[in-house]
């Protein structure tokens, strides 16, 4: 009772009321008073203001409003435009669609997961754990013994792959893809009774699935393959999805991308089905939540408030869809969205490296609102291309470079012409400091071979810091367009707590540890026992021939039994041989052991030249030389890097381990592109990609 009362302390009346209402709604569902069975046809007719079901199907097939996206207005032109932008798209999407018809999927970092020809919607095929078919509130989905890796289960249940079936149908004209869509939708409804099972356990998953179904229905809308009975049943389930979202919004549980993603689902449902009595309320509630959260989730400088680049992308996608869906139906929300979306995309532009990818700082869950192109998860140039058109930004178009299929799906068959009309203009700056988000970016160009440095001096995160990593004052470096020193990624959330902590530890990042302690200390998969506060001391961007310079500090080591005051300075000057200089300063009153981690990207090998000097190579080609001056030496070890949730790759980590004496110790590290002498590789072969 005391613990329960403690949780209530400090909560507002509005929060207490909403939580109480949600608890009562759960009880009503469990006792079969609310939404616990599939609705009768009479209930649907009531929701449709008396419309008969055959008439509902005819009306749906023939209506010209509302509109979804411009791509659906001209299927043949859209298919042709996609072929022109990406000639290999059809082959890829047909292969994915054929695999889906057989119950095989590439999900997250996993390849060719088999769910069966009749999909087992509650099974994690990796652990072979099947979640129970009880009321969703009784399922501890974070417990892998109960639900396996719930993210794998949820990923297939998002049914975003229905878009692959629809695209394959348009591109080939083969009706088996349309029939496959209907079969998958029917199987899901048969196997997921209302409110039972893990697939009702997260409102965000309910929202994503509803959005996928809306896209699927737009593919099917004019086809005789979609019968009145099936369509009526789908409408009933979508109403249940909307009612669930309306009741269980994550207003206080997870007021981050969970809340905005759920609100987007409400807006989609309300906009796409204006015939439903609930539609106007859903549309208004969804838009209100999204607009209200926009200024909270997007800091003044455009950085997403959870300090996660992956969730930054989710936010870009949510507001892009809101803008386009509203605009397609005569709305003007784009005027309110434009400033923050522009700022979000400008941050993406700055983070984009020569190879088109961005660093995956913070958590990465492997998902997206939709997978409409074939680029890696951390390649956000498709979002920049769409943003170039929406925001009228030729610099976005320059960094976006060659458009991909998602441009056509979202903007329609004339999308490439609209993008070309914007023109291309290289951004006018090289370095940018995002002071609110604490992200500092230095580069020497915008071409494919540019050198690029990112430093993280931002807040640890927000709320319970659930998606943060212990990466205070960590950096990422790309040389000649290729990532060299990288963030380790995420790999897992709940399946393996040891791995979860290892991937978000300071040791795994390009940062400093003291006596094995990191800047922050985790306490469970989405919580922290101890967190660091980072501060920017000096920021001087590049200006003409002047080098860029950053200096910051964090409090993470001041909480140790024998405190250490720590600061890091970074100088970026590619006009010199020693192009990057890091100075790590430690002030302490007792002796300590410091370790500086340099996490190499997969595929990089390390050659030890001396105790304090190493060379990085890729396929025998020298990349750079790293030298650290101080009373210590480099240790070379195997480590892991995860470029997508669920998969990890072997990668070399260099650690300079030094003894700190009482007083002030400065360790100076330099990175140089200069050729160096040859030596025997310390690490000759690494294990291939591993999936759990």
C-alpha positions in Angstrom: 0.0 0.0 0.0 2.9 2.4 0.9 4.5 1.6 -2.5 1.2 2.3 -4.3 0.7 5.6 -2.4 4.3 6.5 -3.2 3.6 6.1 -6.9 0.6 8.5 -6.7 2.6 11.3 -5.0 3.2 14.3 -7.3 0.7 13.2 -10.0 -1.8 15.7 -11.3 -5.5 15.3 -10.9 -5.8 14.9 -14.7 -3.3 12.0 -14.7 -5.0 10.3 -11.7 -8.4 10.6 -13.4 -7.1 9.2 -16.8 -5.3 6.3 -15.1 -8.5 5.5 -13.1 -10.6 5.6 -16.2 -8.2 3.3 -18.0 -8.2 0.9 -15.0 -12.0 0.8 -15.0 -12.1 0.2 -18.8 -9.8 -2.8 -18.4 -12.1 -4.2 -15.7 -15.1 -3.7 -18.0 -13.4 -5.6 -20.8 -12.4 -8.4 -18.5 -16.0 -8.7 -17.3 -17.3 -8.7 -20.8 -19.0 -5.3 -20.4 -17.1 -3.6 -23.2 -15.5 -4.5 -26.6 -14.7 -8.1 -25.5 -16.4 -9.8 -28.4 -16.6 -9.1 -32.1 -19.5 -6.7 -32.7 -22.7 -7.8 -34.4 -23.8 -6.4 -37.8 -26.4 -4.3 -36.1 -23.8 -2.5 -34.1 -21.8 -1.7 -37.2 -25.0 -0.3 -38.9 -25.4 1.9 -35.9 -21.8 3.2 -36.1 -22.5 3.8 -39.9 -25.7 5.8 -39.1 -27.9 3.0 -40.4 -26.1 2.3 -43.7 -26.7 -1.4 -44.8 -23.5 -3.5 -45.3 -23.9 -4.1 -49.0 -24.4 -0.4 -49.5 -21.4 0.3 -47.3 -19.2 -1.8 -49.6 -20.6 -0.1 -52.8 -20.2 3.3 -51.3 -16.6 2.6 -50.2 -15.6 1.3 -53.7 -17.1 4.3 -55.5 -16.3 7.2 -53.2 -13.8 9.9 -54.4 -13.3 11.4 -50.9 -11.5 11.2 -48.6 -8.2 10.8 -50.3 -5.3 8.9 -48.8 -2.1 9.7 -50.8 -1.7 11.0 -54.3 0.0 7.7 -55.3 -3.4 5.9 -54.9 -5.1 8.3 -57.3 -3.2 6.9 -60.3 -2.0 3.3 -59.7 -0.6 2.8 -63.2 1.3 6.1 -63.2 2.6 5.4 -59.7 3.9 2.0 -60.7 5.6 3.5 -63.7 7.1 6.3 -61.7 8.5 3.9 -59.2 10.1 1.8 -62.0 11.8 4.9 -63.3 13.2 6.0 -59.9 14.2 2.5 -58.9 14.3 -0.1 -61.7 15.1 -2.9 -59.2 12.2 -2.1 -56.9 9.7 -4.5 -58.6 12.0 -7.5 -58.3 12.7 -6.8 -54.6 9.1 -6.2 -53.7 7.8 -9.3 -55.5 10.4 -11.4 -53.7 9.3 -10.0 -50.4 5.6 -10.5 -51.3 6.2 -14.1 -52.4 8.0 -14.8 -49.1 5.1 -13.2 -47.1 2.6 -15.4 -48.9 4.5 -18.4 -47.6 4.7 -17.0 -44.0 8.4 -16.0 -44.2 9.6 -12.5 -43.2 12.7 -10.4 -42.7 11.9 -8.6 -39.5 14.2 -6.2 -37.6 17.6 -7.8 -37.8 16.3 -11.3 -38.4 16.2 -12.9 -41.8 13.7 -15.4 -43.2 11.7 -16.0 -40.0 9.1 -18.7 -40.5 5.7 -18.1 -39.0 3.9 -20.9 -41.0 1.7 -20.8 -44.1 -1.1 -19.9 -41.7 0.7 -17.4 -39.5 0.9 -18.0 -35.8 0.3 -14.4 -34.7 1.3 -15.0 -31.1 4.6 -16.9 -31.6 8.2 -15.6 -31.3 9.8 -18.0 -33.8 13.3 -17.2 -32.5 12.7 -18.3 -28.9 9.7 -20.5 -29.8 7.7 -18.9 -27.0 4.0 -18.3 -27.6 2.2 -15.6 -25.7 -1.0 -16.7 -23.9 -4.5 -15.8 -25.4 -5.7 -14.0 -22.3 -6.8 -10.4 -21.8 -4.0 -8.2 -22.9 -3.7 -6.5 -19.5 -2.7 -9.8 -17.9 0.3 -10.4 -20.2 3.7 -9.3 -19.0 5.0 -8.8 -22.5 8.4 -7.5 -21.3 9.1 -10.9 -19.7 10.7 -13.1 -22.4 9.5 -16.2 -20.6 5.9 -15.1 -21.2 6.1 -13.6 -24.7 9.5 -14.3 -26.1 10.9 -11.2 -27.8 7.6 -9.2 -27.9 9.2 -6.9 -30.6 9.5 -9.8 -33.1 5.8 -10.8 -32.4 4.6 -7.2 -32.7 6.6 -6.6 -35.9 4.8 -9.2 -37.9 1.5 -8.1 -36.4 2.0 -4.6 -37.5 1.3 -6.0 -41.0 3.3 -3.3 -42.7 4.3 -6.1 -45.2 0.7 -5.9 -46.6 2.1 -2.9 -48.6 4.5 -5.2 -50.3 1.6 -7.4 -51.4 -0.3 -4.4 -52.6 2.8 -3.0 -54.5 3.5 -6.4 -56.0 -0.2 -6.6 -57.1 0.1 -3.2 -58.9 3.4 -4.0 -60.5 2.5 -7.4 -61.8 -1.3 -7.5 -62.0 -1.3 -10.9 -60.3 -4.5 -11.3 -58.2 -2.9 -13.8 -55.9 -1.3 -10.8 -54.1 -4.7 -9.2 -53.6 -6.1 -12.5 -52.4 -3.1 -12.9 -50.1 -3.9 -9.5 -48.5 -7.5 -10.6 -47.8 -6.4 -14.0 -46.5 -3.9 -12.4 -44.1 -6.4 -9.9 -42.8 -9.0 -12.6 -42.3 -6.5 -14.9 -40.5 -5.6 -12.1 -38.2 -9.2 -11.4 -37.2 -9.8 -15.1 -36.7 -6.8 -15.6 -34.4 -7.0 -12.3 -32.4 -10.3 -12.1 -30.7 -11.0 -8.5 -29.4 -8.8 -7.6 -26.5 -7.2 -11.0 -26.1 -3.6 -11.7 -26.6 -0.3 -9.8 -26.8 -1.2 -8.0 -30.0 -3.6 -5.7 -28.0 -1.1 -5.1 -25.3 0.5 -1.9 -26.8 -1.6 0.9 -28.1 1.2 1.9 -30.5 1.1 -1.6 -32.1 -2.7 -1.2 -32.4 -2.2 2.1 -34.2 0.5 0.9 -36.6 -1.7 -2.1 -37.5 -4.7 0.2 -38.1 -2.6 2.3 -40.4 -1.4 -0.7 -42.3 -4.9 -1.9 -42.8 -6.0 1.4 -44.1 -3.2 1.3 -46.8 -4.3 -2.3 -47.6 -7.9 -1.3 -47.9 -7.0 1.5 -50.3 -5.2 -1.1 -52.5 -8.3 -3.3 -52.4 -11.0 -0.6 -52.5 -12.0 -0.9 -56.2 -11.3 -4.7 -56.5 -14.1 -7.2 -56.6 -11.8 -9.5 -54.5 -12.9 -7.6 -51.4 -16.4 -8.8 -50.5 -19.0 -7.0 -48.5 -18.9 -9.4 -45.6 -15.1 -9.2 -45.3 -15.1 -5.5 -45.6 -17.8 -5.2 -42.9 -15.8 -7.3 -40.6 -12.6 -5.3 -41.2 -14.6 -2.1 -40.4 -15.7 -3.6 -37.1 -12.2 -4.4 -36.1 -10.9 -1.0 -37.2 -13.6 0.6 -35.0 -12.4 -1.6 -32.1 -8.8 -0.4 -32.9 -10.0 3.2 -32.8 -11.9 2.7 -29.5 -8.9 1.0 -28.0 -6.6 3.9 -29.0 -9.0 6.5 -27.8 -9.3 4.8 -24.4 -5.6 3.8 -23.9 -3.6 6.6 -25.2 -0.1 6.7 -23.6 -0.7 10.2 -22.3 1.1 9.4 -19.0 2.5 5.9 -19.6 4.8 6.7 -22.5 4.3 10.3 -23.6 6.9 10.0 -26.4 6.7 8.4 -29.8 4.2 5.9 -28.3 1.7 8.8 -27.7 2.3 10.5 -31.0 2.2 7.3 -33.0 -1.1 6.4 -31.3 -2.5 9.8 -32.1 -1.5 9.4 -35.7 -3.5 6.2 -35.8 -6.6 8.0 -34.5 -6.1 10.7 -37.1 -5.8 8.1 -39.9 -9.0 6.4 -38.8 -10.9 9.5 -38.4 -9.8 11.0 -41.7 -10.2 7.8 -43.7 -13.6 6.8 -42.4 -15.7 10.0 -42.1 -18.8 7.8 -42.4 -18.3 6.5 -38.9 -20.0 8.3 -36.0 -16.7 8.3 -34.1 -14.7 9.7 -36.9 -14.8 13.4 -36.2 -13.8 12.8 -32.5 -10.9 10.6 -33.5 -9.6 13.0 -36.1 -9.7 16.0 -33.8 -8.3 14.1 -30.8 -5.4 12.7 -32.9 -4.6 16.1 -34.4 -4.8 17.8 -31.1 -2.4 15.4 -29.4 0.1 15.6 -32.3 0.1 19.3 -32.3 0.3 19.6 -28.6 3.3 17.2 -28.4 5.2 18.8 -31.3 6.7 21.6 -29.2 7.4 19.1 -26.3 9.1 16.4 -28.4 11.1 18.7 -30.7 13.5 21.0 -28.9 14.0 24.5 -30.2 17.0 23.4 -32.3 15.2 20.5 -33.9 16.6 17.7 -31.8 14.2 15.0 -30.7 13.9 15.2 -26.9 14.7 11.6 -26.1 18.2 11.9 -27.6 17.6 9.0 -29.9 18.2 9.4 -33.7 16.0 6.4 -34.4 13.0 7.9 -32.6 13.8 11.2 -34.2 13.1 9.5 -37.5 9.8 8.1 -36.2 8.8 11.7 -35.3 9.7 12.9 -38.8 7.6 10.2 -40.4 4.6 10.8 -38.1 4.4 14.5 -38.8 5.1 14.0 -42.5 2.1 11.6 -42.8 0.0 14.0 -40.7 0.8 16.9 -43.0 0.2 14.9 -46.3 -3.0 13.2 -45.2 -4.5 16.4 -43.9 -3.4 18.4 -47.0 -4.9 15.7 -49.4 -8.2 16.4 -47.8 -8.2 20.2 -47.8 -6.7 20.7 -44.4 -4.1 23.3 -43.4 -2.2 21.6 -40.5 1.0 21.8 -42.6 1.2 25.5 -41.7 1.5 24.6 -38.0 3.8 21.6 -38.6 6.2 23.2 -41.0 8.6 25.0 -38.6 9.3 22.0 -36.4 9.4 19.5 -39.3 11.9 21.8 -41.1 14.0 21.9 -37.9 13.8 18.1 -37.5 14.9 17.5 -41.0 17.7 20.1 -40.8 19.1 18.1 -37.9 18.9 14.9 -40.1 20.7 16.8 -42.8 23.6 17.7 -40.5 23.9 14.1 -39.2 24.0 12.6 -42.7 27.4 11.3 -43.6 29.0 10.9 -47.0 27.6 7.4 -47.4 24.1 8.6 -46.7 23.7 7.1 -43.3 23.4 8.8 -39.9 24.8 7.7 -36.5 22.4 5.7 -34.5 22.8 7.6 -31.2 20.6 6.3 -28.4 18.1 3.4 -28.7 17.1 1.9 -32.0 14.2 -0.6 -32.1 14.4 -1.7 -35.7 11.0 -0.5 -36.8 9.6 2.2 -39.0 6.1 3.6 -39.7 6.5 2.1 -43.2 9.3 0.4 -45.2 8.8 2.0 -48.6 12.4 1.9 -49.9 15.3 -0.5 -49.7 17.8 1.7 -47.9 19.3 0.9 -44.5 17.4 1.9 -41.5 19.8 4.7 -40.7 19.7 6.1 -44.2 17.2 9.0 -43.9 17.7 10.6 -47.3 14.2 9.5 -48.4 12.7 11.6 -45.6 14.9 14.5 -46.7 13.7 14.2 -50.3 10.0 14.4 -49.2 10.9 17.2 -46.8 12.6 19.1 -49.6 9.3 19.3 -51.5 7.1 20.1 -48.4 9.5 22.7 -47.0 10.9 24.1 -50.2 14.5 23.3 -49.2 17.0 22.8 -52.1 19.6 22.0 -49.5 17.6 19.1 -48.3 17.3 17.9 -52.0 21.1 18.2 -52.3 21.8 16.0 -49.3 18.9 13.6 -50.3 20.7 13.1 -53.7 19.0 10.3 -55.7 15.3 9.9 -54.8 13.9 6.5 -53.8 10.5 4.8 -54.1 9.1 6.3 -50.9 9.1 9.7 -52.6 6.5 8.4 -55.1 4.4 6.5 -52.5 4.0 9.6 -50.4 3.8 12.4 -53.0 2.4 10.7 -56.1 3.6 9.9 -59.6 4.8 13.5 -60.3 7.0 13.5 -57.2 10.3 13.4 -59.0 9.3 16.4 -61.1 8.3 18.3 -58.0 11.6 17.5 -56.4 13.5 18.5 -59.5 11.6 21.9 -59.5 13.0 22.6 -56.0 16.6 22.4 -57.4 19.7 21.4 -55.4 21.9 23.6 -53.4 24.7 22.5 -51.0 24.1 23.7 -47.4 25.8 26.9 -46.6 27.4 25.7 -43.4 29.9 23.0 -42.4 29.7 22.9 -38.6 26.5 23.2 -36.6 25.9 23.2 -32.9 22.5 22.1 -31.6 22.8 23.6 -28.1 19.4 22.5 -26.7 20.0 18.9 -27.9 23.7 19.1 -27.1 24.7 17.7 -30.5 27.7 19.2 -32.3 28.6 18.3 -35.9 31.8 19.2 -37.8 32.5 18.3 -41.4 34.8 19.4 -44.2 32.4 19.1 -47.1 29.0 17.8 -48.4 30.4 15.3 -51.0 30.7 11.5 -50.9 34.2 11.7 -49.5 33.6 14.2 -46.7 35.0 13.8 -43.2 32.3 14.0 -40.5 32.4 14.2 -36.7 29.5 14.2 -34.2 29.8 14.8 -30.4 27.1 14.1 -27.9 26.9 16.6 -25.0 23.2 16.5 -24.6 20.9 15.7 -21.7 20.8 12.0 -20.7 17.2 11.9 -22.0 13.8 12.7 -20.6 11.3 11.1 -18.1 12.9 7.8 -16.9 15.6 8.0 -19.7 14.3 4.8 -21.2 15.9 5.2 -24.6 19.2 6.8 -23.4 22.7 5.3 -23.5 25.6 6.1 -21.3 27.2 8.1 -24.1 28.0 11.5 -22.5 30.8 13.2 -24.5 31.0 10.2 -26.9 31.8 10.9 -30.5 31.4 9.3 -33.9 33.8 9.8 -36.8 33.4 9.1 -40.6 36.5 9.5 -42.8 36.2 9.9 -46.6 32.5 9.2 -46.2 32.9 5.9 -44.4 32.0 5.4 -40.7 35.2 4.6 -38.7 34.5 5.1 -35.0 30.8 4.3 -34.4 28.0 4.0 -31.8 27.5 0.3 -30.9 23.8 0.3 -31.5 21.1 -1.4 -29.4 20.7 -5.1 -30.3 18.0 -6.0 -27.7 15.6 -4.5 -25.2 14.4 -7.2 -22.9 15.5 -10.7 -24.0 19.0 -10.5 -22.6 19.5 -8.0 -19.8 23.3 -8.5 -19.9 23.5 -7.6 -23.6 21.1 -4.7 -23.1 23.4 -3.2 -20.5 26.5 -3.9 -22.5 25.3 -2.2 -25.7 24.3 1.0 -23.9 27.3 1.1 -21.6 30.0 3.8 -21.7 32.6 1.2 -22.4 30.9 0.3 -25.7 30.9 4.0 -26.8 33.7 6.2 -27.9 34.0 7.7 -24.5 35.9 7.5 -21.2 35.5 5.2 -18.2 37.1 5.4 -14.7 38.0 2.2 -12.8 35.5 0.4 -15.0 32.6 2.8 -14.2 30.8 4.6 -16.9 29.2 8.0 -17.0 25.8 6.6 -16.1 24.7 3.3 -14.6 21.6 1.3 -15.8 19.0 -0.2 -13.6 16.8 -2.4 -15.7 16.1 -2.3 -19.4 14.5 1.1 -19.5 15.7 2.8 -16.3 18.9 4.1 -14.7 20.4 4.0 -11.2 22.8 6.9 -11.8 22.9 9.5 -14.6 25.4 12.1 -15.8 24.7 15.7 -16.6 26.7 17.0 -19.5 27.6 20.7 -20.1 29.1 22.5 -23.1 32.0 24.7 -22.1 33.2 26.0 -25.5 31.8 25.7 -29.0 33.6 27.3 -32.0 32.4 26.2 -35.4 34.7 26.1 -38.4 35.0 29.4 -40.1 37.1 29.7 -43.3 40.5 28.2 -42.5 39.8 28.1 -38.7 39.5 24.7 -37.1 36.3 23.7 -35.4 36.5 23.3 -31.6 34.3 21.8 -28.9 34.9 21.4 -25.2 32.5 19.9 -22.7 32.3 18.2 -19.3 30.0 15.7 -17.5 29.3 14.9 -13.9 29.3 11.1 -14.2 32.6 10.5 -12.4 32.0 13.1 -9.7 29.6 10.6 -8.1 32.3 8.0 -7.6 33.6 7.3 -4.1 36.7 9.1 -5.0 35.4 11.8 -7.4 37.0 12.7 -10.8 36.2 15.9 -12.6 36.3 15.2 -16.4 36.2 17.2 -19.5 36.8 16.5 -23.2 38.0 18.9 -25.9 37.8 18.0 -29.7 39.5 19.9 -32.4 38.6 19.3 -36.1 41.0 20.5 -38.8 41.2 18.5 -41.9 43.8 20.9 -43.4 46.4 19.4 -41.1 48.0 15.9 -41.0 46.7 15.4 -37.5 43.2 16.2 -38.5 41.3 15.4 -35.3 42.7 16.0 -31.8 40.9 14.8 -28.6 42.1 16.0 -25.2 40.6 14.1 -22.2 41.4 15.9 -18.9 41.0 14.2 -15.5 41.3 16.1 -12.2 41.3 13.8 -9.1 42.7 13.6 -5.6 43.5 9.8 -5.7 44.9 7.4 -8.2 42.6 5.8 -10.8 42.6 3.9 -14.0 41.1 5.6 -17.1 40.1 3.9 -20.3 39.3 5.6 -23.6 37.2 3.5 -26.0 37.4 3.7 -29.7 34.8 1.4 -31.2 35.6 0.6 -34.8 32.9 0.0 -37.4 32.5 -3.6 -38.6 35.0 -4.7 -41.3 37.8 -2.5 -39.9 41.0 -4.2 -38.7 43.6 -2.8 -36.3 47.4 -2.9 -36.6 49.4 -2.2 -33.5 52.4 -0.1 -34.3 53.6 0.8 -30.8 52.1 0.7 -27.3 50.3 4.0 -27.9 49.8 4.0 -31.7 47.6 1.9 -33.9 46.6 1.9 -37.5 43.1 1.1 -38.8 42.7 -0.7 -42.1 39.9 -2.1 -44.2 40.7 -4.9 -46.6 44.4 -4.1 -46.3 43.8 -0.5 -47.1 45.0 2.0 -44.5 42.3 4.3 -43.2 43.9 6.3 -40.5 46.4 6.3 -37.6 45.3 6.7 -34.0 47.9 7.8 -31.4 47.3 8.6 -27.7 49.9 10.3 -25.6 49.9 9.4 -21.9 51.0 6.9 -19.3 49.3 3.9 -20.8 48.9 1.6 -23.8 46.3 0.4 -26.3 44.4 -2.9 -25.7 42.7 -4.4 -28.7 39.6 -6.6 -28.2 36.8 -8.1 -30.0 33.4 -6.4 -29.5 29.9 -6.2 -31.0 28.2 -3.6 -33.1 24.5 -3.8 -33.9 23.3 -1.9 -37.0 19.7 -3.1 -36.6 17.8 -4.5 -33.7 18.2 -8.2 -33.3 21.4 -8.6 -35.2 25.0 -7.9 -34.2 28.4 -8.1 -35.9 31.9 -8.6 -34.6 33.9 -5.4 -34.6 37.3 -4.4 -33.1 37.4 -2.0 -30.1 40.6 -0.2 -29.2 41.0 0.9 -25.6 43.8 3.2 -24.3 44.2 2.3 -20.7 46.1 4.7 -18.6 47.0 5.3 -14.9 45.8 8.6 -13.4 47.9 10.1 -10.6 46.5 12.6 -8.1 46.2 16.0 -9.7 45.6 16.7 -13.4 46.2 14.2 -16.2 45.6 14.9 -19.8 45.4 12.2 -22.5 45.8 13.5 -26.0 44.6 11.4 -28.9 45.1 12.3 -32.6 43.6 10.8 -35.7 45.6 11.2 -38.9 45.0 10.2 -42.5 48.8 10.1 -43.2 50.2 6.8 -44.5 52.0 4.8 -41.8 54.4 1.8 -41.8 53.0 -1.7 -42.1 52.7 -4.2 -39.3 51.0 -7.5 -38.5 47.3 -7.2 -37.9 46.3 -7.8 -34.3 42.8 -8.9 -35.4 42.9 -10.9 -38.6 39.4 -12.4 -38.9 36.1 -11.6 -37.1 33.0 -13.6 -36.8 30.2 -12.8 -39.3 26.8 -11.3 -38.5 25.0 -13.0 -35.6 21.3 -13.0 -34.9 19.8 -14.4 -31.8 
